Amino acid sequence: MASRTRIIFFLVVFIFMLTNLSGCILKDKREVNEKTNLNENTPFPIGQNAKKQPLLIAVFYLKISDQDEYLVREVHKLPDTKNVLEAALQELILGKPLTPGAYKVLSPQTKILGITVEDGLATVNFSRQVLTANVGSKGEALGIQSIVNTLTEFSEIQRVSFLVEGKLDDRTRDWWGHVGLYEQPFKRDLTWVFEPAIWVTHPVENQVIGVPLFVKGSARVFEGAVICRLLDAKGKVLVKEFTTATCGAPGRGDFELRLSLEPSLSGNGRVEVFWESPKDGSEQDKIVIPIRWSK
């Protein structure tokens, strides 16, 4: 009888320990998610990584034309990594711009010493080499915004602040000598992103689409007029819709629309997004995204 009592006692203790352990694991997971403002169902707007596919990361570089100095947005394909924020910044430092005339403003010797994200605020700790950029006042403003816009491509980040070797001293606040960091934290601003005229953030390439098809992106086009159509594999237009971005050129605005369709069979096709010239009706700055659908 005593032996049976001891067995029951040890079973109760064992179950109690398991319950506490699982509770601690869940608590730790919640604390990590709360600190980084992430959860299991929060995808990055760019990059589908569940199957260790290459990351698609949006980065912003500077460009000077005959008329102006501005930012360009590019999507780069990077190796899979858990440190996606650092990978994005490393691409600003060491990556190769794809847009003719675009250039990097950060010194290649710049190191990322750390990135923390809490309550939507990303704080980037740079090495001292970040302060060596040689640009004018507009170049400095655009350089700061290129970092901010790159990081705010990720859904959990709304604001960005900078440190240099863990400090925000007078030299750090002065930054590159013109604009400085006196107004940080900085927010996303696409006002000076002139290229490309259109980009699409949803759907992504080769995505299996839902019904209706949700299309979302950014445009800098005449009167904000955006045209979207869905074509099958043979080039037949299945549906075509028009929408207006929140701002027309020379400003930049967001757009979104839904394409209603009833696919009869599983298949593939493409989404095309563009605008039409008011002079001759020709299609301009067309974006083509291959997609798939199932019945």
Secondary structure as UniProt FT lines:
FT   HELIX           2..36
FT   TURN            40..41
FT   TURN            50..51
FT   STRAND          55..64
FT   STRAND          69..78
FT   HELIX           84..94
FT   TURN            100..101
FT   STRAND          102..103
FT   TURN            108..109
FT   STRAND          112..118
FT   TURN            119..120
FT   STRAND          121..126
FT   HELIX           128..132
FT   HELIX           137..151
FT   TURN            152..153
FT   TURN            155..156
FT   STRAND          159..164
FT   TURN            165..166
FT   HELIX           170..174
FT   TURN            175..176
FT   TURN            182..183
FT   STRAND          186..187
FT   TURN            191..192
FT   STRAND          193..195
FT   STRAND          198..202
FT   TURN            205..206
FT   STRAND          207..208
FT   STRAND          213..219
FT   HELIX           222..224
FT   STRAND          225..232
FT   TURN            233..234
FT   STRAND          237..244
FT   TURN            249..250
FT   STRAND          253..259
FT   STRAND          267..276
FT   TURN            278..280
FT   STRAND          283..293
//
